[in-house]
Amino acid sequence: MRSLFHLGGSVVTRTQVAAARIPGAARREGRPGIALTVIAACQLMVVLDATIVNIALPHIQTALDFSTTGLSWVLSAYTLTFGGLLLLGGRAGDILGRRRVFLAGIALFTLASLIGGFAQEPWQLLAARALQGVGGAIASPTALALITTTFPEGPERNRAFGVFAAVSAGGGAIGLLAGGVLTDWLDWRWVLFVNVPIGALILFLTPLYISESERHPGRFDIAGALTSTLGMASLVYGFIRASEEGWRDGFTVGSFVAAVVLLTLFAVIESRAKEPITPLRMFADRNRAGTYLIMLSLAAAMFGMFFFIVQFVQNVLGYSPTASGFAFLPVTAAIGIAAGLSQRLLPRFGPKPFMVTGSGLVAIGLGWLTFIDTDSSYVSGILGPMVIFAFGMGLNFVTLTLTAVSGVASHEAGAASGLLNASQQVGGSLGLSILVTVFGTAAREETTEQLPAFAAQATPEQMAVFKETGMMPGPAGHQVLAVGISDAFTAAVGMALLALLVALIVIRVRKSDLAALNGSAAAGGPAH
């Protein structure tokens, strides 16, 4: 029972007095359950947003007249800013105060979601998605850090990390189902509007139940963060532009030149900065560098798989958004089962067998998906390869997370794990742009082949649609989509094989590494 005493004729608690004296103290301390719920809600919102929009993509494409290649920016605009600014967001929390930065990130994410929901033009939605990524990059790392300042070290903090990891792992599945239901029952805009009440509630509750953290002196590597983010954005734009206008287009060439200049400048800045946003020494260890490259390659394939399969099941198979969400549940289940298996067996066998096996399974699953065509059904052509793919990804998630932080000093563990998450987001954006380029090239060639037969049989309405959008409705359009997707998955196989080669050649595990992993508790893999 809390102590009570009189102050100015009123009865107050010691907690209330402490809150009044300590700047930044929670106004209602001693409620760890509510504090954890607030932190977990933030992580759920950020993770959920990576998949909830996926299911709505075909409806967004129709409503705002996106091309299939341009539609990829709805995902990339978010992941590029999120991945590019993730480490800067974590550092901002250390320097300015984690609660203050957490609130700023949530406010920006919520406002961007509201703006995106009202978008009437493609550029408006893409700008809102980019702002969402900035908000997520500010809020997500500080949410994890707030656990360390809110919960004492020991069982209580471990339970909090367990809840955080469970939300990160389950957020993807919740997003798929929620995206389908909201799009079916309301409108695609609600996959963005749904963040507004959640964000507003977090903004209200955070000052009540979460205290401000101690500030630490430091510098912001803004130049490094901006050059890396803009450089990757230029690279992604170059690939997507090439898929639409060709490799000799002036903007295509200019984008690639800008990417080379900006990324070179980024490397120079990071090598000279006193407190770099991306410590280059993290890449000195071959196991850690290999881990980042494997994650980048696998994320590239994973983003493409989700993007193209959603298009296929809704546009070719005719699934509703809700049915599409349920169609992906086996993927989430397979990832969870494989992640649990690797977590238990990792201390015994070490990371290399899981990286090799997992990357090999991803390549097999994607290879199977290259046979997709207009006659493929969900059961015969999609379910099997998706489960194999997902099991391979699950074997890698925990393995890559632990290997990334193995042997790192405690004060650099955040940077090491942050780089892994950044590799996932940036790799996903870059990989998706490459796969979309392959898709666009194959789709244009197939459209040329299908056009004479389509023109001979098309109704005036169908020809009007083709002239306006460049896409053929009906079976001809389905054929174009299937051929493009098949070729894109062929390129994705190459990405998975790169991960497999890195796992085989680069990763080397010593007995001391196994000892360090023995008894480790993985908090879970990166958000997916």
N, C-alpha and C positions, 0 to 999 in steps of 0.2 A: 504493500500500500504506500503510495507516494505521500511524503511529508507535506503538511499544510501549515501556513502561518499567515498572520494578518499583515496587510500592507495597505495603508491609507484607508482602513475600514473595510477592506474586502479580503476574501480568502483566496489565496493563489497557491499554485503548486511550485515546487522547486524547479520543475521542468520549464514552467512558464517564465520564471525569473531568469533562468539560464538563457532561454531563448531571447529574452529582452536584452541581456547583457552581451551575448556573443553575436557579433555580426554574421549574418548568413546562417544562423542556426535554424533548424526546422521549428515551426511554430507548434507542432504537435509531435515531439520526439517520442521514442519508445513504441512505435508501431511498425516494426520491421516487415510484417506481412504486407501492409499497405504500400510501404516503400518499395518492396520487391515487385509488387503488382504493377506499380507505375513504371519501374525500369523495364520489366518484361513486356509491358504494353508497347513501349517505345520500340523495342527490338522486334516485336511481332509486326508492328506497322511497317517498319523498314524492310524486313524480310518478306513479308506478305506482298509488298508492292512489286517485288521482282517477278512474281508469278501471277498475281491477280489480273494484271494488265494483259498477260499473254493470251488468256482465254478470250478476251474481248477484242483481240486484234482484227479478226475479220469484220466485225461490226464497225470498228474505228475506221478501217480501210474504206468501207462503203460510205460511212457518214461524212468523212472529210476528204474523200477522193485521193487517198494515198495510192501510189503504185506499190507493187509487192516489194520492190527493192527499197523504195522510200519508207515503207512501213517499218523497216528494221530500225530506223532512227527513233521510233517510239521507245524501243528498248535501249538502244545505244546512247541516246541523250541522257538517260538516267544513269546507266552503268559507267559511262566515261567520267562524268563529274563525281559520282560516288567513289569510284576507284581512285581517280586522280587526286582527290582532296581528302581521302580517308586519313592519311598520316598527319596532314596539317590539322584536321579536326581534333585528333587525339592530342597533339601538341598544344593546341589552343586551350583545351580543357586543363592541362597541367599549368599553363602560364596564367590564364585569366580566371580560373576557378571552374570546376567541372559542372556544378549545377547551373551556373550562369550560361555556360556554353551549351549545355544540354537544352536549356529552355530556348536559347536562340535557334538551335537546330530544329527543335520541334515546331517552333513558331513559323520558321521559313518553310518547313516541309508541309505544314498544314495550309499555309497561305498558297503555296504552289499547287497543292491538290485542289483547292477551291478554284483557282484560276484555270487549271487544266480541265476541270469538269465543265466549265463554261466555254471552252475553246470552240471557235467557229471556223478556224482556218488551221491547216497543218502546222504552220510556223508557231501559232499560239500554243498548241499542244506540246510541240517539241521544246519550246522555251520553258513551259511549265515543268516538263519532265526533267530538263536540265537543272532547274531550281530545286526540284524534289531531290535530285542527286546531291546537290550541295547541302541541303538540309539534312539528308541522311548521313552524309559524310561527317557532319558536325555532331549529330546526335548519337549515332551508333557507337563510336569508340568511347565517348564519354559515358554512355549508359553502362558499358562493361566496367569502366574505371570506377563508376559510382558504387558498384558493388563492394569494391575494396575499401572505400571510405565509409560505407554505411554499415557493413557487417564485419564483426571482429574475426580475426584469423582463427581457423579451426572448423569444427563441424557446421557451424551456422553459415560461414562464408561458403563452404563446400556445397551445402544444400542450395544456397542462392545461385552459385555457378551452375549447379545441376538444372535448376529451373530455367536459367538463361539459355543453357544449351538445348534443353528440350523445346523451348519456344523457337529457337533458331532452326532446329531440325524439323519441327512440325509446321512452321510458318508457311513453307512451300506448299504443303498439301492443303492447308486451310485456304491459301490464296487461290489455288486452282478451283476448289469447290465454291468459295465465295464469289470469285469472278464469274463463274458460270451462272450461279443463282441470281446475282445482281443484274447481269446482262440480260438474262431470260425474263426475270420478273419485273425489272424496272427499266434500266437503260444502261448502255455501256458507260455513260458518264458517272454512274454510281460506283464504279471501281475506283474512281478518284474521290468523289464526294464522301465516301465512307470514312476516309481518313480525317475529315474535318471534326466530327464530334469526338472521335478518339483523341485527336491532338488537343482539342480544347479542354477535355477532361484531364489530360496529362499536365497541361499548362496550369490548370487550377490546383491540382493536387501536389505537384512537385514542391512548391515552397512550404506546404504544410507538413510534409512528411520526410523530406530529404534535406539534409544540411549541406551547406557549401563546403567545398574542400579547401585545403590550404593551397595558396598559390606558390608556384615555384618559378624562380627567375629563368629566363630563357629568351631565345630569339625565334622569330617566325621566318621560315625559309619560303617566303611568298614567291620569290622568283623561281625557285625550283618547282614548286607546286604548279604555277601557271604554265611554265614552259613544258612540263611533262604532260599536263592535261591538254593544252592546246596542240602540242605535237602529236599526241595520239588521236585527237579529234581530227586533225588534218589528214592523218594517215587513213583513218576510217572513212572520212569524206572522199578521199581519193579513190578508194576501192569502190565505194557505192556509186560515185560519179562515173567511174569507168564502166560499171555494169549498165548504165543508162546511156552514156554518150560516147563510150569508146576510150581506148587508151591514148589516143592522139589528141583528145580534147584539151584545150588550153587550161581550163580549170582543173582537169584531172592531173595534168603535168605540174601545174602550179601548186596543187595540194601536196603532192609527193615531195616537191622541192621544199616547201614550207615545213613539212614534217621532218625531213632530214636536218634542216637548219635548226629547228626548235629542239629536237631531241639531242642533237650534238651540243647545243648550248646548255641543255639540261645537264648532260654529263659533265660538262666543264664546271658549271655552277656547283654541282654536288661534290666534285672533287676538291673544290676550294672553300666551300662553306664550313664555318666553325660548327654549326649545328644543322647539318643537312636534313632535309625531309626524308631522303632515301639514303641511309648510310651505306656507301658502296662497299665497306668492309664486310657487310653481311653476305656478299657474294664471293668472298674469299674462300669460304668452306665449300668444297665440291658437293657435299651432300645437301647443304642448304640451297646452293645455286641450282642444283639439279631438281630439288623439290619445287622451287619457284617455276622452273621451266615446265615441269610436268603439270603443275596446276594450270599454268597459262594455256598449255596445249589442250588439256582435257576440258577446261572451261570453254574454250573456243568451240569444241565439238558439242558440248552440252547445250550451250545457248542456241546453236543451230538446230539441234534435235528438237527442242521444245518449239522453236519458231516455226519450223517447217511442218512438223506433225500436226500442230494446231491448225495450220492452213489446210492440210490434207483432210483431216477428219471432219472439219466443218464445211469446206468448199466442195470436196469430192464425195465423201461418204455421207454428207448431209446431217451430221450430228448437231444437236443444239449445244449452246455454250455449257449448260449444266451437264449434259451427257459427255461433253469433252472433258470437263473437270473430273468426272468419275473415271473416264478412260485413262487418266494419268495416275490414278491412285496406286496401281501396281508398281509404278516407278518409285513412288515415295516409300512403299512398303519394302521393296527390294533394297533401296539405299539404306533404310533403317536396319534391316536384318544384317546386311553385309558390314555396316559400320559397327554394330554390336559384336559381330564375330571377330573383326580385326582388332577391336579394342581389347578383347579377352586374350587373343593369341599373339598380339604384337610383342609383349615382353619375352615370349618364348622363342619366336622365330625372327624377330627383327623386322624392319620396314621393307627391305628389298623384295622379299617374296610377294608381299601384298601389292607393292607398286607394279611389279612385273605382271602378276596375275590380273590385277585390276585393269591395267592399261591394255592388256591383251584381250580381256573380255569386252572392253569398250570398243576396240577395233573390230571384234567379231560382230557385235551388235550393230555397229554402223555399216559393216560390210553387208550384213543381211538386209538392212534397210535400202541399200542401193538397188534391190530388185523390186522396189515399190512401183506399181503402175495402177492404171485406172480399174483393173480387175481385183486389186488387193482389197481384202476386208480387214477389219480390225483384228480379228482372231488369227487369220492366216498370214497376214503380212506385217502387222505392227506390234501386237502384244508380245510375242516371243522375243524379237530383237530389242524391244524397249526394256524388258526385264533383264536380259543379259547385259545390256548397256548400263542399266541402273545398278546392278549388282557390282559391276566393275568400278563404277564411280564410288559406291559405298565403301569398297575395300580401300580406296585411296583417301577418302576425306579425313578420317582420324589419323591415318598413317602420315599423310603430308603435314597435318597440323603439328603432330608431336615431333616429327623430324625437323620441321622449321625452327622450333624453339629448343631442340636438344643441344646442349653444350653452350647455350647463350647465357651471358651474365644476366642476372635478374633485372637489372635496370634497362636492359636492351630487349627483354622478352616481348614487350609491347611492339617495338619496331619490327622485330622478326615476324611475329604473327600478323601484324598489320600489313607487311609486305606480301604475305601469302594471300590475304584477303584482297589486296589491291591487284595482285596477279590474277586472281579469279575474275574480278570485275573488268579489268582492262583486257585480259585475254578473251573474255566473252565478247566484248565489243569488237575487238579486232578480228576475232575468228568469225563472228557473225557477218561482218562486212566482207570478208573474203568469200565466205560461202554464198552470200547474196550476189556477189559478183559472178561467181560460177553459175548460180541459178539464172541470173539475168542473161548471161551469154547463151546458155542452153535454151532458155525460154524463147529468146529472139529467133534462134535458128529453127526451133520447132514451130513457132508461129508462122514463119515463112513457108514451111512445108505444109502446114495445115490450112493456110489461107485460101488456096484455090478451091478446095472442097468445101470449106466453110462458106465462102462467098457464093458458091453455086446453090447452097441449100438454105442459107440464112434468111430469116424474115427481115423486113425493113427495120423493125424494132431492134433485132439483134445486131444488124449492121450499124445502127445508130450508136448502140452501146460500144461496139468495137472502135468506131471512129472517135468517140469521146474519151474512152479510157485506154484504148490500145489493147484491151483484153477481150478475148473471144468468149462469150457465154456458152453454156451447154457442154456437151461431150468434147468438143474441140478444145475448149478452154481447160477442161479437166486434164486432157492429154498433155497440153503444154505445161500445166502445173506439175503433173507427175514426172515428166521428163526432166524438168528443171530441178525438182527435189531430188531425184535419183542422182543426177550429176553432182549436186551439192553434197550429198552424203558420200560420194566417192572422194571428194576433197576432204571431208571430215575424217574419213578413214586415214588419210595421210597425217592429219593432226594427231590422231590416236597412236599411230605407228611412231611418230616422233617422240611422244611420251614414253612409249615402250622402249625405244632405243636409249633414251636418257636413263631410264630405270635400269636397263641392262649394263650400260657402259659407264655412266657417271657415278651412280650411287654405289658407295662402298661402306660397309658397316663393320666396325670394330667391336671387339668384346666389351670394351668400355662403353660403347654406345648402347649395347644391349643391357648393360648393368644400369645405365641411366634411365632407360625406358622401363626397367622392371619395377612394377608397382605403381607406375604412372597412371593417373586418372585423366583420361581425355575429356575435355569439356565439350567435345563435339567438333564436327567439321565446319568449314565455312558455310555461310548461308548459301542456299541454292534455290 
